[in-house]
Amino acid sequence: MTSSVARRALRGSAMALVLLVAASPASGGDGDVVEIEEHWSLAVGGPDALRTAPQVSMVMSPAGGIDSDFFLLSLNHWSHPGFEPGGVQLQHWNGESWRSSKSASNELPLNTDGETIRWAQRLTLSDCSLTYEVFNAESTTWGNFAAGEALKITTHTELARLNGYLPATSLTESGIGYAGNRVSSLVLEKLRWRFDGDDEYQEMVAPIDIDADLDP
């Protein structure tokens, strides 16, 4: 099988997996969803600190799509207001309008060959406030890069529930923007969500690797 055919086959398989979870996992339950978590892992192979490679951007939206509020997590670079190498930055956008940013204190470029970065990102709705935060973050290069409230943004919202959330938005809008050949995998490990008035989480464990960029 040629490399181009292999790439098309892998990308087709990835999109098939996306379609399996394209509908909100929370939409089938009764009640209003008020909290959603995505748990991710990024396996890095051969990072290049001098070239700030690879660079990864993660998107999460409370209502599906990126025409209204959504959040962007940039790994191994800051992209707003201008490019800065290394580190981790969190951004809040409304369509094409930037709202706010927060950056982790560690600004090092990725420099550990073979490390796996793990983190979870969570949307929480409470009293007309929407909070996006990164937690349980671990990296050999950056350590716990979400310690305290380093990567947490709260904004006013008109949303009454998060039932419109679509994992397909995260899966299709997120990815490796530069040096995909230096990423072994980018995997959505599991989804967790909670209904209003319920302390117990619902969970779906179905690892999906969205890294389909095999080009240098």
C-alpha positions in Angstrom: 0.0 0.0 0.0 1.4 3.4 -1.0 1.9 6.1 1.6 -0.9 8.3 0.0 -3.3 5.4 0.0 -2.4 4.6 3.6 -3.0 8.2 4.7 -6.5 8.2 3.0 -7.4 4.9 4.7 -6.4 6.2 8.1 -8.2 9.4 7.6 -11.3 7.6 6.5 -11.1 5.3 9.6 -10.8 8.4 11.8 -13.8 10.1 10.3 -15.8 6.9 10.7 -15.0 6.9 14.4 -16.0 10.6 14.6 -19.4 9.8 13.2 -19.9 7.1 15.8 -19.9 9.8 18.5 -21.1 12.7 16.4 -24.3 13.0 18.5 -24.0 14.4 22.0 -23.5 11.5 24.4 -25.7 13.4 26.8 -28.6 14.0 24.5 -30.1 10.6 25.2 -30.5 11.1 28.9 -33.3 12.8 30.8 -32.6 16.2 32.3 -30.3 19.1 31.7 -26.6 18.5 31.3 -24.5 21.0 33.4 -21.0 19.5 33.2 -19.0 17.8 30.5 -15.4 16.5 30.6 -13.1 15.4 27.8 -10.0 13.3 28.8 -7.1 13.5 26.3 -3.6 12.1 25.8 -0.9 13.3 23.4 2.1 11.1 22.7 5.1 13.0 21.4 7.9 11.4 19.4 11.0 13.4 18.6 10.0 17.0 19.6 12.2 19.8 18.1 12.6 22.6 20.7 14.4 24.9 18.3 11.5 24.7 15.8 8.8 24.6 18.5 7.6 21.3 17.0 5.0 19.9 17.3 2.2 22.5 17.8 -1.3 21.3 18.8 -4.6 23.2 19.2 -7.6 21.8 21.0 -11.2 23.1 20.6 -14.2 22.6 22.9 -17.6 24.2 22.4 -20.6 24.1 24.8 -23.2 24.2 22.1 -21.6 22.5 19.0 -19.7 24.4 16.3 -17.6 27.4 16.6 -20.0 30.2 15.5 -20.6 31.2 19.2 -18.7 30.6 22.4 -15.8 28.1 22.2 -12.5 27.6 23.9 -9.1 26.8 22.4 -6.2 25.2 24.2 -2.8 25.7 22.4 0.0 23.3 23.4 3.7 24.1 22.8 2.9 27.6 21.6 0.9 30.7 22.3 -1.1 32.0 19.4 -2.7 35.2 20.7 -2.2 38.1 20.4 0.9 36.9 18.5 2.9 33.7 18.2 5.1 32.8 21.1 7.1 29.5 21.2 6.5 26.8 23.9 4.2 26.7 26.8 0.4 26.3 27.0 -2.3 28.9 26.5 -6.1 28.9 26.9 -8.3 31.2 24.8 -12.0 32.1 24.9 -13.6 33.0 21.5 -17.0 33.9 20.3 -17.1 33.1 16.6 -14.1 35.1 15.2 -14.0 37.5 18.1 -11.3 36.9 20.8 -12.6 37.4 24.4 -9.8 36.5 26.8 -6.7 34.4 27.3 -4.8 32.7 30.2 -1.3 31.1 30.0 0.4 28.5 32.1 3.6 29.7 33.9 5.9 27.2 32.2 7.0 28.6 28.8 9.4 25.8 27.8 9.1 24.2 24.4 8.5 20.5 24.4 11.9 18.8 24.7 11.3 15.2 26.0 11.4 12.5 23.4 8.7 9.9 23.9 6.7 11.7 26.6 2.9 11.4 26.8 1.0 14.5 27.9 -2.3 13.9 29.6 -5.0 16.4 30.6 -8.8 16.7 31.0 -10.8 19.7 30.0 -14.2 20.5 31.5 -17.2 22.7 30.8 -19.4 23.7 33.7 -22.7 25.6 33.7 -23.9 27.3 36.9 -26.1 30.4 37.5 -25.7 31.9 34.0 -21.9 31.4 34.2 -19.9 29.1 31.9 -16.5 27.8 33.1 -13.9 26.1 31.0 -10.9 24.6 32.8 -8.0 22.3 32.2 -7.2 19.9 35.1 -5.4 16.7 35.9 -2.6 17.9 33.5 0.7 16.1 33.5 3.8 16.4 31.3 7.4 15.5 31.7 8.4 18.9 30.2 5.8 21.1 31.9 4.9 19.2 35.0 1.4 19.9 36.3 0.7 22.7 33.8 -2.8 23.4 35.1 -2.0 23.8 38.8 -4.4 26.0 40.8 -6.5 27.9 38.3 -3.8 28.6 35.8 -6.0 27.4 32.9 -9.5 28.4 33.9 -11.9 31.0 32.3 -15.4 31.9 33.4 -17.8 33.9 31.3 -21.5 34.9 31.3 -23.7 32.8 29.2 -27.4 32.6 28.1 -27.2 28.8 27.9 -29.6 27.0 30.2 -28.0 23.6 29.6 -25.1 21.9 27.8 -27.2 19.3 25.9 -26.2 20.9 22.6 -22.5 19.9 23.2 -21.1 17.7 20.3 -17.9 15.7 20.7 -17.6 15.8 17.0 -16.8 19.5 17.2 -13.8 18.7 19.4 -12.7 15.8 17.3 -12.9 17.7 13.9 -11.7 21.2 15.0 -8.8 20.0 17.2 -5.5 18.7 15.8 -1.8 19.1 15.1 -1.2 22.4 13.3 2.5 22.0 12.7 4.9 19.0 12.6 2.3 16.2 12.7 5.1 13.7 12.1 6.4 14.5 15.6 3.2 13.2 17.2 2.6 9.5 17.7 -1.1 9.9 18.7 -3.7 12.4 19.9 -6.4 10.5 21.6 -9.8 11.3 23.2 -9.7 8.7 25.9 -13.1 9.2 27.4 -16.1 11.5 27.9 -17.9 12.2 31.3 -21.0 14.3 31.9 -23.3 15.1 34.7 -27.0 16.1 34.9 -28.4 18.9 37.0 -29.1 17.7 40.5 -27.1 14.5 40.1 -23.7 14.1 41.7 -22.9 10.9 39.7 -21.2 11.1 36.3 -22.2 9.3 33.2 -19.2 8.0 31.2 -18.2 6.8 27.8 -14.8 5.2 27.3 -14.1 4.8 23.6 -10.6 5.9 22.7 -10.4 7.8 19.4 -7.1 8.8 17.9 -7.6 11.9 15.8 -4.0 12.2 14.7 -4.3 11.6 10.9 -1.5 13.9 9.8 1.3 11.6 8.7 3.0 14.2 6.5 6.5 15.6 7.5 
